[in-house]
Amino acid sequence: MTDVKRERLKTFMRGAGEVLKRCGAACVDALYPEEITCDVCLAELKTRGRYRVCAKCLDELPYVGDKICLNCGTPLSDESDYCNRCQNNESSFKLCRAPFEYRDLAMKMIYDLKFGGKKYVAETLAAFMTDTFLKEGMNADIVCFVPMTDKEVKKRGFNQAELLAIQIADRLNMPLLPALIKRKDTSEQKALNARDRAKNLEGAYECVLSQVKKRNILLVDDIFTTGATSNECAKALLKAGAREVSVLTAAVTKQKMSFEQDDRLVSNDKK
């Protein structure tokens, strides 16, 4: 076979592969069209509403109730105004709010977004988050998001906080600014207790854009757990001259214990 024929064959095979790839994607879209199925359970949707979620899942989603920490928005089990974390620690952000408690169907949606390849779920989560922003009377001039390192983005393929922020900025008709960078890779937060989470992220974020000066910033992320990530990002934004930082996440974990209790629990687990 001559070199010319060999190159023509390679070109043909590449084109055929691309056609097959597109056909496969089209088949998946036909079987599971994101426009007419529930993002949670994949049940067929009879009509398209504000959220791409069926009536059953809408009823079962773990919405955050009215009794929440006035600062971080975590659900409270008693009559306190603030959770243990916010009672004992000062936050750099003004407040944080989320539509869901991080459990059950909300946990499934976030897992599907981050690890299931269902990036379209970001659109539905962002719709709930935008409504929470408006319902809570939050104020912002610019939307930013919690960044990841290049290594982290390469591993996952995308930054879920950025996907959410793009949708939210569009819905609120606000500018989206990638003002923050993550300067170093850090240990996985889920393996750490509250105090170690804060120490792990210390100095990890930097604001590299001057447009945040004298502006109210809306910082977007997927989950609020101990507040370590939000706090460090808010510090970086305030250091760069931002007026104030509010945080909006898809879900918030329910705080059940203080830093000291959390430390004791971890210590006991190691024995």
N, C-alpha and C positions, 0 to 999 in steps of 0.2 A: 504494500500500500504506500502510495506516495505521501509526502509530507502535506501536500495540499488537501488530498482526500482525508488524511488523518485529522487535520484541523477542522474540515467541514463536518466530519463525523462527531468530533468533540462539541462543536457548536450546536449540532442537532440534538445531541444527548442532553446538553445543558438546557436547551429550550424545552425538550420533552419533559425533563425533570421539573422545570418550573410550572409547566402546564399541569402535571400530575399533582404538584403541591397545591396549586390553586383549586383544583377539582376537589382535593381532600378537604381543604378549608371550607369550600362551598358546601360539601356534604355535612360537615359538622354544624355549619350555620343553619342548614336546612333542618337538621335533627334537633338542634338546641338553639333556636333563634333567640338571642338575648332580648329582642324587642317584645316578644310575646310569652315569655316564660318568667316565672318568679326567680329572682336572683338567689333565693335561699333554698327552696325545695324543688325548683324546676317545674312546678305545676304550671299548666297552661293558664295564661291570663286572658279572661274574656274581654276586658277593656284595658286600655292604658291609662293609668292614673298618675298622680304626682310621683309616686314611688313604684319602682318595678318589683313589687312584692305582693303576693296574694293576700287575700283577706285573712286567712288562717294564720299566716306567718306575721302579719301586721299585729294581730291580737296577741301573739305569743312572744314578740320581741321584748327583751328586758329593759323597758324604758326607765330612765332615771326619774325617780319621784320628786315630790316637792321638798322632802326633808333631806337637804344636802349641806355639805360644808360650804359656807359663804365664800370661802377663798378658792378651794380647788375643785369643788363640785362633787366630791365623792359622796355616795349615799351614807346616811347616818342612821344608826339603830336607836339612838337616844335623843334627848332634847337639847343637846349641845348645838351651838352655832358653828363650831369649828371641829374638825377631826383632830386626832392626836398629833399628826404630823404638823398641821398648821398652827396648833396651839403652842407647840414647842420649837417651831422653826420659822424663820422669816423667809418669805418668798420674794423672788425678784420680779415675778409676773404679777399683774394686777388681779387676775382671776382666771380660772379655767372652767369650761363647761363642756359637756358631752351629752348626746342624746341617749346613749345606752350605758348600762352597767356591763362590764366585761365578763359575760357568761352566756351559756346557752346559744341561742341563735345569733346573737351579736358576735360572739366569739367565733362561730362558724363562718360568718360573713367575712370577718377580718382574716381568718385563716385561709379562706378561699382566695381572697385578694392577694395575700402575701406569699402563700405557698402552693396554691392550687392553680395558678396561671389564669385566674379569672379577673383580669384587670378591669373589666367592665363593671365589676361590683363597686368600684370607686365612685362611679356616677351616682349610684343609689345611696351609698353612705354619705356622700357629699350633700345630697338633697336633704337628708335628715339633719346633718350638721349645720347647713345653712339655715334651716328653720329654727334650730336651737339658737343660733347667733341672733336671729331677729326676735325670737320670743324673749330672750334674756336681755334684750336692749343693749347688746354689746356694741362697742364703738371701735372703728379702725379706719385707717387711711390706706394701708398697704397690707397685702397678704404675703407672708413668708412661710417657709416650711422647714422642718427639722431635716438637716442634710445627712448624707451618708458619705463614707469615704469611697474613692473609686473602686477599691477592692470589694467593699460591701455591695456596691451597685452592680459590679461585674458578677458577683456570686448570685445575686437574686435576679438580676436583669433589669431592675427598675427600682425607684424609690417610691414606696407606697404613699409616704407623706406628700411627695411632690404631685402624684396623681390626684390625691384628694384636694390639694391646694389649687391645682389648675381648675378643677370643677367649681370649687367654692368661689374663687376669684371671678370666674365667668358669671356665676349666678348672682353675685353681689355687685357685679360691674365695678370691680376694684382692680388696680394694677397688681400683678404678681411679680415679686422681686426675689430672685435667688440670692439673698443677701448673706446667707451663712454658709460657711464651709466647715467640714469636720477635719481637723488637722491631724488626727491620729486614730489608728485602729484601737478599739477598746475591747475588753472582755465582754462576753454576752451578759447583758443585764439580768436576764431571768435566773441566772445561777447565783446572784448576789443578794444579800440583804440590803435594807434601805441605806444604811450608813456607807456600805461598801459601793453601792451604786453611785452615790454622790461622789465618793472619792475616785471611782473609776473614770468618771466623766469630767473631772476637774480640769479646766483649761482645754477641753477637747474641741470647743467651738470658737469660731472667730467670725465677726462681721466684716465683710470686705467691700461693702458698697456704702457710699456716703449718703445715698438717697433716704436712708432711715432717719436722718437727723431731724429732730423736732416733729416726728411723725408718730402716730399711734399705730402699732404693729399688731396684726393678727397672726399668731404663730400656729401652724397646723401640724398635727401629728395623728397617728392612728390610735394609740392607747396612752392613757395617763395612769401610771402605776404609783410610784413613790414621788413623782415630780422632779426627779433628779435631772432628766433630760430637758424638760421645759425650763427648769431653773437655770441651768447652765447656758441654754440658748438665749434666755431673757437677759442674763448678765452680759453676754456678748453684744446684744442689740443695744442695751442701755449704755454700755461702755462706748459704743459708736455714736451715741447721741440721740437715740430714740426717746420719745417722750414717755411712752408707757407700752407695755406688752401684755396682751391678752392671749390666752391659749384656747384653742378649739380642737377637740379630739373626737374620734368616732365613738370611743368607749372609755370608761373610767373604772378602775378596780375599786371594790369596796374595802376601805381601810378598817381593819379589825383590831389593830394593836399599835402601840407606840414603838419608836425605834428601840427602846430598851427591852421591851417584851419580845420584839422581833429578834434581837440579838441573843436573848436567852434561849429562844426556841431553836435558833441555828446551833447554838452551843450544845444544847441537849441532844440534837440530832447527831452531832459528831461523837457523842460518847458511846 
